[in-house]
Amino acid sequence: MKTRGEALRDYVLRRLLLMVPTFLGITFATFLLCQFVPGGQIDQLRMSLAGAGGGGEVTGGGGARVQLVIPEEQLARLNEYYGFDKPIPVAYATWVWDAVRLDLGDSFRYSEPVVTVIADRLPVSIYYGLVTAFFTYAICIPLGIVKAIRHRTTVDNATSVLIFVGYAVPGFALGAVLSNLLSVRLQLFPLGGFESGGASELAFLPRALDLVWHSVLPLIAYLAGSFAVTTMLMKNSLIENMSADYVKTALAKGLTWRRAVFVHALRNSLIPMATSVGSLLGIFLTGSFLIERVFNIQGVGLLAFEAVQARDFPVVLGFLVISSVVLMIGNLVSDLTVAFVDPRVRFE
């Protein structure tokens, strides 16, 4: 009979091994799509040449029309440079080997290593991800507990109206409204950006205050959607456990109502909340490119969106590598958190 520690070790090892085929399947599908999607770098070069002279022609000396085409030799060199000259299995195997060594290639758009381009945007996304996660759980869990205890009272009804109004409005739309009202008309907050120009030269406290000033409106937009889901999940879970037989039995044996609810029912009510812990890792990367676009926040989500638009395939694949690994690890963290909260979970 295995101990719980040995079972946990074997479970984590199995999950890590299962990540390998999952990662290969995700990346191969995207790599294959990038090979065939139109509008790549060579196609964009052709279109730019065609647009330079209207249909790919310019007027040379003496009024002669010169056709702007890419010579076959140059086209072959471009295909070799961008890696389009190899068979797909060979090209994918080469790319996977480079990705394992953290060599994700160079960005077509920025002419810099993909790792450098993504690393430059990570601090912004991590900051908003951490702050959003903190406020989501710090506010929603206590609010959900209050709503469950005060079910169908004025407090519950009033907060439910506010929560669902916020949930019904998309975050980016709320951000646009707040930006127009509070930034353009009342000029209480900046229009966008992560911090003011020259903020890096300020002392710690003024720079921190400047960062907070820029963060208020984006954070409200980020919290709008997750706020309602997390609050109602906490409320419904606690109501269900408060009416469970084990709570009634504890009260019948003389246990105080406060202890039965806040010790026994509350712990079991946190189990559904634990399932979403791993998804917080994804928040640090994806964010919301629409909110980032509204507030001109140079985060990883906006970087990935712009890379898809510009057909910057190395950045797209690099973002996919990082996000898929983070999300798979996040799922594992969620399962381990649930097992830690719920002792009934077994790893066999």
C-alpha beads as a LAMMPS data file, in Angstrom:
LAMMPS data file: protein, C-alpha beads

348 atoms
347 bonds

1 atom types
1 bond types

-500.0 500.0 xlo xhi
-500.0 500.0 ylo yhi
-500.0 500.0 zlo zhi

Masses

1 110.0

Atoms # bond

1 1 1 0.000 0.000 0.000
2 1 1 1.494 3.314 -1.084
3 1 1 1.717 6.195 1.301
4 1 1 0.023 9.479 0.375
5 1 1 3.423 11.004 -0.390
6 1 1 4.387 8.188 -2.767
7 1 1 0.984 8.330 -4.471
8 1 1 1.375 12.096 -4.870
9 1 1 4.837 11.671 -6.397
10 1 1 3.625 9.065 -8.905
11 1 1 0.587 11.197 -9.804
12 1 1 2.689 14.290 -10.480
13 1 1 5.118 12.218 -12.571
14 1 1 2.274 10.800 -14.676
15 1 1 0.807 14.240 -15.236
16 1 1 4.182 15.635 -16.279
17 1 1 4.668 12.796 -18.745
18 1 1 1.187 13.372 -20.197
19 1 1 2.110 17.012 -20.823
20 1 1 4.605 15.957 -23.496
21 1 1 2.104 14.519 -26.049
22 1 1 -0.353 17.304 -25.201
23 1 1 2.292 19.934 -25.895
24 1 1 3.324 18.239 -29.148
25 1 1 -0.285 18.021 -30.331
26 1 1 -1.038 21.677 -29.604
27 1 1 2.152 23.021 -31.137
28 1 1 2.040 20.782 -34.213
29 1 1 -1.516 21.865 -35.062
30 1 1 -0.552 25.524 -34.763
31 1 1 2.737 25.022 -36.632
32 1 1 0.865 23.314 -39.466
33 1 1 -1.650 26.154 -39.589
34 1 1 1.139 28.729 -39.775
35 1 1 2.658 26.935 -42.750
36 1 1 -0.492 27.207 -44.852
37 1 1 -2.178 30.391 -43.687
38 1 1 -1.930 33.129 -46.344
39 1 1 -0.335 36.478 -45.741
40 1 1 3.064 35.342 -44.485
41 1 1 6.262 37.331 -44.765
42 1 1 6.905 36.413 -48.390
43 1 1 3.313 37.170 -49.334
44 1 1 3.553 40.513 -47.567
45 1 1 6.768 41.297 -49.448
46 1 1 5.043 40.519 -52.729
47 1 1 2.084 42.719 -51.811
48 1 1 4.373 45.574 -50.811
49 1 1 6.165 45.310 -54.153
50 1 1 2.836 45.181 -55.968
51 1 1 1.609 48.235 -54.077
52 1 1 4.805 50.160 -54.721
53 1 1 3.961 50.733 -58.354
54 1 1 0.331 49.720 -58.696
55 1 1 0.069 46.095 -59.714
56 1 1 3.772 45.460 -59.241
57 1 1 5.037 47.885 -61.903
58 1 1 6.948 51.148 -61.727
59 1 1 7.908 53.640 -64.422
60 1 1 11.573 53.457 -65.287
61 1 1 13.769 55.760 -67.363
62 1 1 12.226 56.862 -70.669
63 1 1 8.731 55.979 -69.494
64 1 1 9.335 52.217 -69.665
65 1 1 7.284 49.993 -67.327
66 1 1 9.394 47.761 -65.086
67 1 1 7.785 44.697 -63.500
68 1 1 8.567 44.301 -59.788
69 1 1 8.878 40.559 -59.162
70 1 1 10.977 38.465 -56.817
71 1 1 13.566 36.461 -58.782
72 1 1 13.404 32.711 -58.288
73 1 1 16.883 32.651 -56.741
74 1 1 15.940 35.368 -54.256
75 1 1 12.625 33.622 -53.543
76 1 1 14.495 30.401 -52.738
77 1 1 16.817 32.276 -50.394
78 1 1 13.833 33.881 -48.652
79 1 1 12.155 30.496 -48.212
80 1 1 15.382 29.137 -46.752
81 1 1 15.745 32.144 -44.430
82 1 1 12.203 31.822 -43.086
83 1 1 12.413 28.010 -42.917
84 1 1 9.723 27.344 -45.543
85 1 1 12.000 25.204 -47.748
86 1 1 11.974 22.125 -45.490
87 1 1 9.346 19.367 -45.341
88 1 1 6.840 20.025 -42.592
89 1 1 7.924 17.111 -40.316
90 1 1 11.573 18.178 -40.568
91 1 1 10.746 21.839 -40.019
92 1 1 8.566 21.010 -37.009
93 1 1 11.182 18.719 -35.470
94 1 1 13.809 21.442 -35.913
95 1 1 11.519 24.022 -34.341
96 1 1 10.682 21.760 -31.365
97 1 1 14.364 21.066 -30.744
98 1 1 15.117 24.783 -30.798
99 1 1 12.119 25.506 -28.534
100 1 1 13.339 22.970 -25.969
101 1 1 16.618 24.914 -25.900
102 1 1 14.579 28.156 -25.444
103 1 1 15.536 29.308 -28.924
104 1 1 12.200 30.477 -30.340
105 1 1 13.698 32.227 -33.339
106 1 1 13.600 35.892 -34.284
107 1 1 10.502 38.016 -34.678
108 1 1 9.702 38.996 -38.277
109 1 1 8.244 42.277 -37.072
110 1 1 10.746 43.386 -34.436
111 1 1 13.894 41.666 -35.779
112 1 1 14.720 40.558 -32.233
113 1 1 14.715 37.171 -30.495
114 1 1 11.190 36.091 -29.595
115 1 1 12.269 35.403 -26.012
116 1 1 13.430 39.007 -25.684
117 1 1 10.245 40.420 -27.247
118 1 1 7.987 38.424 -24.891
119 1 1 10.193 39.084 -21.844
120 1 1 9.878 42.830 -22.430
121 1 1 6.076 42.576 -22.157
122 1 1 5.904 40.087 -19.267
123 1 1 6.325 42.538 -16.349
124 1 1 3.220 44.459 -17.408
125 1 1 1.094 41.311 -17.740
126 1 1 2.399 39.832 -14.481
127 1 1 1.629 43.058 -12.628
128 1 1 -1.980 43.235 -13.823
129 1 1 -2.400 39.482 -13.351
130 1 1 -1.214 39.557 -9.731
131 1 1 -3.214 42.641 -8.786
132 1 1 -6.365 41.339 -10.509
133 1 1 -6.060 37.955 -8.786
134 1 1 -5.471 39.575 -5.403
135 1 1 -8.500 41.859 -5.577
136 1 1 -10.686 39.132 -7.066
137 1 1 -10.151 36.731 -4.183
138 1 1 -9.750 39.364 -1.456
139 1 1 -13.132 40.913 -2.296
140 1 1 -15.169 38.098 -3.839
141 1 1 -14.652 35.446 -1.160
142 1 1 -15.747 37.672 1.768
143 1 1 -18.570 39.120 -0.335
144 1 1 -19.750 35.634 -1.295
145 1 1 -19.752 34.611 2.375
146 1 1 -21.799 37.676 3.326
147 1 1 -24.275 37.040 0.499
148 1 1 -24.689 33.406 1.569
149 1 1 -25.279 34.296 5.230
150 1 1 -27.559 37.214 4.314
151 1 1 -29.336 35.309 1.540
152 1 1 -32.440 37.076 0.172
153 1 1 -31.892 40.141 2.308
154 1 1 -31.430 43.733 1.149
155 1 1 -27.665 43.319 1.202
156 1 1 -27.821 40.216 -0.987
157 1 1 -30.277 41.707 -3.484
158 1 1 -28.462 45.031 -3.806
159 1 1 -25.046 43.457 -4.358
160 1 1 -26.525 40.955 -6.832
161 1 1 -27.850 43.792 -8.990
162 1 1 -24.465 45.514 -9.027
163 1 1 -22.610 42.257 -9.700
164 1 1 -24.736 41.174 -12.644
165 1 1 -24.780 44.644 -14.179
166 1 1 -20.993 44.557 -14.123
167 1 1 -20.992 41.018 -15.513
168 1 1 -23.338 41.932 -18.357
169 1 1 -21.035 44.698 -19.596
170 1 1 -17.880 43.405 -21.341
171 1 1 -14.666 44.532 -19.710
172 1 1 -13.346 46.323 -22.779
173 1 1 -16.653 48.163 -23.276
174 1 1 -16.673 49.235 -19.630
175 1 1 -13.067 50.340 -20.028
176 1 1 -13.931 52.439 -23.076
177 1 1 -16.813 54.121 -21.232
178 1 1 -14.691 54.818 -18.151
179 1 1 -11.843 56.115 -20.284
180 1 1 -14.149 58.495 -22.160
181 1 1 -15.894 59.712 -19.017
182 1 1 -13.103 59.872 -16.436
183 1 1 -10.083 60.441 -18.664
184 1 1 -11.325 62.538 -21.586
185 1 1 -14.128 64.560 -20.024
186 1 1 -13.226 64.828 -16.350
187 1 1 -9.485 64.266 -16.828
188 1 1 -9.183 62.417 -13.527
189 1 1 -7.111 59.557 -14.919
190 1 1 -4.628 59.189 -17.797
191 1 1 -5.873 57.995 -21.177
192 1 1 -3.696 54.916 -21.100
193 1 1 -0.240 53.494 -20.835
194 1 1 1.500 51.655 -18.041
195 1 1 3.130 54.736 -16.519
196 1 1 3.851 58.344 -17.388
197 1 1 6.764 59.393 -19.546
198 1 1 9.868 59.861 -17.443
199 1 1 8.403 57.885 -14.533
200 1 1 11.530 55.714 -14.423
201 1 1 13.476 58.747 -13.192
202 1 1 11.132 59.401 -10.243
203 1 1 11.712 58.267 -6.681
204 1 1 10.054 55.043 -5.504
205 1 1 6.944 56.549 -3.885
206 1 1 6.064 59.028 -6.689
207 1 1 6.617 56.303 -9.275
208 1 1 4.414 53.874 -7.314
209 1 1 1.653 56.492 -7.076
210 1 1 1.952 57.144 -10.818
211 1 1 1.610 53.412 -11.476
212 1 1 -1.492 53.205 -9.268
213 1 1 -2.954 56.245 -11.043
214 1 1 -2.560 54.485 -14.403
215 1 1 -3.888 51.171 -13.040
216 1 1 -7.272 52.178 -11.620
217 1 1 -9.370 52.095 -14.801
218 1 1 -7.753 48.997 -16.381
219 1 1 -8.188 47.058 -13.128
220 1 1 -11.876 47.958 -12.950
221 1 1 -12.264 46.647 -16.501
222 1 1 -10.327 43.467 -15.675
223 1 1 -12.357 42.787 -12.520
224 1 1 -15.771 43.333 -14.130
225 1 1 -16.140 39.822 -15.544
226 1 1 -14.379 37.625 -12.979
227 1 1 -15.930 39.491 -10.049
228 1 1 -19.443 38.132 -10.603
229 1 1 -18.389 34.556 -11.357
230 1 1 -16.147 34.204 -8.310
231 1 1 -18.612 35.868 -5.920
232 1 1 -21.575 33.746 -6.986
233 1 1 -19.487 30.576 -6.972
234 1 1 -18.494 31.259 -3.367
235 1 1 -22.049 32.122 -2.352
236 1 1 -23.718 29.105 -3.956
237 1 1 -21.102 26.710 -2.635
238 1 1 -21.465 27.975 0.931
239 1 1 -25.292 27.886 0.780
240 1 1 -25.151 24.282 -0.415
241 1 1 -22.822 23.251 2.406
242 1 1 -24.807 25.167 5.046
243 1 1 -27.842 23.018 4.217
244 1 1 -25.853 19.759 4.153
245 1 1 -26.580 16.967 6.635
246 1 1 -23.187 17.164 8.343
247 1 1 -23.802 20.806 9.303
248 1 1 -27.265 19.950 10.652
249 1 1 -25.768 17.070 12.615
250 1 1 -23.065 19.316 14.059
251 1 1 -25.690 21.844 15.169
252 1 1 -27.825 19.072 16.690
253 1 1 -24.825 17.921 18.763
254 1 1 -24.469 21.364 20.276
255 1 1 -21.887 22.979 18.023
256 1 1 -22.363 26.729 17.714
257 1 1 -23.755 28.065 14.459
258 1 1 -20.707 30.262 13.903
259 1 1 -18.291 27.317 14.267
260 1 1 -20.407 25.012 12.107
261 1 1 -20.505 27.561 9.296
262 1 1 -17.104 29.244 9.449
263 1 1 -15.070 26.126 10.237
264 1 1 -16.786 23.127 8.684
265 1 1 -19.027 24.489 5.913
266 1 1 -16.611 27.209 4.821
267 1 1 -13.695 24.818 4.355
268 1 1 -15.717 22.553 2.059
269 1 1 -17.039 25.614 0.230
270 1 1 -13.495 26.625 -0.679
271 1 1 -12.999 23.440 -2.732
272 1 1 -14.659 24.873 -5.905
273 1 1 -12.553 28.001 -5.447
274 1 1 -9.409 25.877 -5.364
275 1 1 -10.143 24.506 -8.838
276 1 1 -9.557 27.960 -10.317
277 1 1 -6.210 28.611 -8.617
278 1 1 -4.201 27.166 -11.501
279 1 1 -5.984 29.359 -14.020
280 1 1 -4.396 32.371 -12.336
281 1 1 -1.126 31.436 -14.027
282 1 1 -2.805 31.964 -17.392
283 1 1 -3.946 35.430 -16.351
284 1 1 -0.308 36.491 -16.127
285 1 1 0.123 35.793 -19.847
286 1 1 -3.122 36.241 -21.702
287 1 1 -4.876 39.105 -19.953
288 1 1 -7.337 40.716 -22.349
289 1 1 -5.954 42.147 -25.553
290 1 1 -9.108 44.247 -25.990
291 1 1 -8.628 45.921 -22.602
292 1 1 -4.932 46.328 -23.356
293 1 1 -5.790 47.957 -26.662
294 1 1 -8.326 50.331 -25.065
295 1 1 -5.811 51.526 -22.469
296 1 1 -2.708 51.146 -24.654
297 1 1 -1.148 48.632 -22.261
298 1 1 1.802 46.866 -23.877
299 1 1 1.124 43.440 -22.402
300 1 1 1.636 39.920 -23.710
301 1 1 -2.016 39.554 -24.757
302 1 1 -1.808 42.550 -27.094
303 1 1 1.568 41.324 -28.373
304 1 1 0.063 37.949 -29.357
305 1 1 -2.926 39.612 -31.031
306 1 1 -0.717 41.948 -33.055
307 1 1 1.551 39.031 -33.978
308 1 1 -1.425 37.150 -35.440
309 1 1 -2.462 40.237 -37.392
310 1 1 1.057 40.796 -38.738
311 1 1 1.614 37.063 -39.430
312 1 1 4.623 37.176 -37.095
313 1 1 4.666 33.390 -36.791
314 1 1 7.745 33.059 -34.514
315 1 1 6.064 35.271 -31.908
316 1 1 2.762 33.399 -32.302
317 1 1 4.469 30.047 -31.794
318 1 1 6.598 31.389 -28.969
319 1 1 3.534 32.710 -27.172
320 1 1 1.826 29.354 -27.724
321 1 1 4.785 27.485 -26.213
322 1 1 4.807 29.585 -23.064
323 1 1 1.031 29.781 -22.616
324 1 1 0.434 26.045 -23.198
325 1 1 3.139 25.049 -20.703
326 1 1 1.844 27.554 -18.134
327 1 1 -1.763 26.400 -18.535
328 1 1 -0.840 22.708 -18.230
329 1 1 1.152 23.436 -15.087
330 1 1 -1.774 25.533 -13.856
331 1 1 -4.146 22.583 -14.265
332 1 1 -1.771 20.430 -12.250
333 1 1 -1.555 23.103 -9.540
334 1 1 -5.377 23.261 -9.418
335 1 1 -5.643 19.498 -8.925
336 1 1 -3.005 19.527 -6.184
337 1 1 -4.726 22.456 -4.475
338 1 1 -8.057 20.621 -4.498
339 1 1 -6.352 17.562 -3.024
340 1 1 -4.820 19.713 -0.297
341 1 1 -8.166 21.336 0.587
342 1 1 -10.234 18.147 0.266
343 1 1 -8.680 15.200 2.149
344 1 1 -11.118 12.818 0.447
345 1 1 -9.200 13.123 -2.836
346 1 1 -6.911 10.184 -3.533
347 1 1 -4.139 9.937 -6.135
348 1 1 -4.427 6.222 -6.928

Bonds

1 1 1 2
2 1 2 3
3 1 3 4
4 1 4 5
5 1 5 6
6 1 6 7
7 1 7 8
8 1 8 9
9 1 9 10
10 1 10 11
11 1 11 12
12 1 12 13
13 1 13 14
14 1 14 15
15 1 15 16
16 1 16 17
17 1 17 18
18 1 18 19
19 1 19 20
20 1 20 21
21 1 21 22
22 1 22 23
23 1 23 24
24 1 24 25
25 1 25 26
26 1 26 27
27 1 27 28
28 1 28 29
29 1 29 30
30 1 30 31
31 1 31 32
32 1 32 33
33 1 33 34
34 1 34 35
35 1 35 36
36 1 36 37
37 1 37 38
38 1 38 39
39 1 39 40
40 1 40 41
41 1 41 42
42 1 42 43
43 1 43 44
44 1 44 45
45 1 45 46
46 1 46 47
47 1 47 48
48 1 48 49
49 1 49 50
50 1 50 51
51 1 51 52
52 1 52 53
53 1 53 54
54 1 54 55
55 1 55 56
56 1 56 57
57 1 57 58
58 1 58 59
59 1 59 60
60 1 60 61
61 1 61 62
62 1 62 63
63 1 63 64
64 1 64 65
65 1 65 66
66 1 66 67
67 1 67 68
68 1 68 69
69 1 69 70
70 1 70 71
71 1 71 72
72 1 72 73
73 1 73 74
74 1 74 75
75 1 75 76
76 1 76 77
77 1 77 78
78 1 78 79
79 1 79 80
80 1 80 81
81 1 81 82
82 1 82 83
83 1 83 84
84 1 84 85
85 1 85 86
86 1 86 87
87 1 87 88
88 1 88 89
89 1 89 90
90 1 90 91
91 1 91 92
92 1 92 93
93 1 93 94
94 1 94 95
95 1 95 96
96 1 96 97
97 1 97 98
98 1 98 99
99 1 99 100
100 1 100 101
101 1 101 102
102 1 102 103
103 1 103 104
104 1 104 105
105 1 105 106
106 1 106 107
107 1 107 108
108 1 108 109
109 1 109 110
110 1 110 111
111 1 111 112
112 1 112 113
113 1 113 114
114 1 114 115
115 1 115 116
116 1 116 117
117 1 117 118
118 1 118 119
119 1 119 120
120 1 120 121
121 1 121 122
122 1 122 123
123 1 123 124
124 1 124 125
125 1 125 126
126 1 126 127
127 1 127 128
128 1 128 129
129 1 129 130
130 1 130 131
131 1 131 132
132 1 132 133
133 1 133 134
134 1 134 135
135 1 135 136
136 1 136 137
137 1 137 138
138 1 138 139
139 1 139 140
140 1 140 141
141 1 141 142
142 1 142 143
143 1 143 144
144 1 144 145
145 1 145 146
146 1 146 147
147 1 147 148
148 1 148 149
149 1 149 150
150 1 150 151
151 1 151 152
152 1 152 153
153 1 153 154
154 1 154 155
155 1 155 156
156 1 156 157
157 1 157 158
158 1 158 159
159 1 159 160
160 1 160 161
161 1 161 162
162 1 162 163
163 1 163 164
164 1 164 165
165 1 165 166
166 1 166 167
167 1 167 168
168 1 168 169
169 1 169 170
170 1 170 171
171 1 171 172
172 1 172 173
173 1 173 174
174 1 174 175
175 1 175 176
176 1 176 177
177 1 177 178
178 1 178 179
179 1 179 180
180 1 180 181
181 1 181 182
182 1 182 183
183 1 183 184
184 1 184 185
185 1 185 186
186 1 186 187
187 1 187 188
188 1 188 189
189 1 189 190
190 1 190 191
191 1 191 192
192 1 192 193
193 1 193 194
194 1 194 195
195 1 195 196
196 1 196 197
197 1 197 198
198 1 198 199
199 1 199 200
200 1 200 201
201 1 201 202
202 1 202 203
203 1 203 204
204 1 204 205
205 1 205 206
206 1 206 207
207 1 207 208
208 1 208 209
209 1 209 210
210 1 210 211
211 1 211 212
212 1 212 213
213 1 213 214
214 1 214 215
215 1 215 216
216 1 216 217
217 1 217 218
218 1 218 219
219 1 219 220
220 1 220 221
221 1 221 222
222 1 222 223
223 1 223 224
224 1 224 225
225 1 225 226
226 1 226 227
227 1 227 228
228 1 228 229
229 1 229 230
230 1 230 231
231 1 231 232
232 1 232 233
233 1 233 234
234 1 234 235
235 1 235 236
236 1 236 237
237 1 237 238
238 1 238 239
239 1 239 240
240 1 240 241
241 1 241 242
242 1 242 243
243 1 243 244
244 1 244 245
245 1 245 246
246 1 246 247
247 1 247 248
248 1 248 249
249 1 249 250
250 1 250 251
251 1 251 252
252 1 252 253
253 1 253 254
254 1 254 255
255 1 255 256
256 1 256 257
257 1 257 258
258 1 258 259
259 1 259 260
260 1 260 261
261 1 261 262
262 1 262 263
263 1 263 264
264 1 264 265
265 1 265 266
266 1 266 267
267 1 267 268
268 1 268 269
269 1 269 270
270 1 270 271
271 1 271 272
272 1 272 273
273 1 273 274
274 1 274 275
275 1 275 276
276 1 276 277
277 1 277 278
278 1 278 279
279 1 279 280
280 1 280 281
281 1 281 282
282 1 282 283
283 1 283 284
284 1 284 285
285 1 285 286
286 1 286 287
287 1 287 288
288 1 288 289
289 1 289 290
290 1 290 291
291 1 291 292
292 1 292 293
293 1 293 294
294 1 294 295
295 1 295 296
296 1 296 297
297 1 297 298
298 1 298 299
299 1 299 300
300 1 300 301
301 1 301 302
302 1 302 303
303 1 303 304
304 1 304 305
305 1 305 306
306 1 306 307
307 1 307 308
308 1 308 309
309 1 309 310
310 1 310 311
311 1 311 312
312 1 312 313
313 1 313 314
314 1 314 315
315 1 315 316
316 1 316 317
317 1 317 318
318 1 318 319
319 1 319 320
320 1 320 321
321 1 321 322
322 1 322 323
323 1 323 324
324 1 324 325
325 1 325 326
326 1 326 327
327 1 327 328
328 1 328 329
329 1 329 330
330 1 330 331
331 1 331 332
332 1 332 333
333 1 333 334
334 1 334 335
335 1 335 336
336 1 336 337
337 1 337 338
338 1 338 339
339 1 339 340
340 1 340 341
341 1 341 342
342 1 342 343
343 1 343 344
344 1 344 345
345 1 345 346
346 1 346 347
347 1 347 348
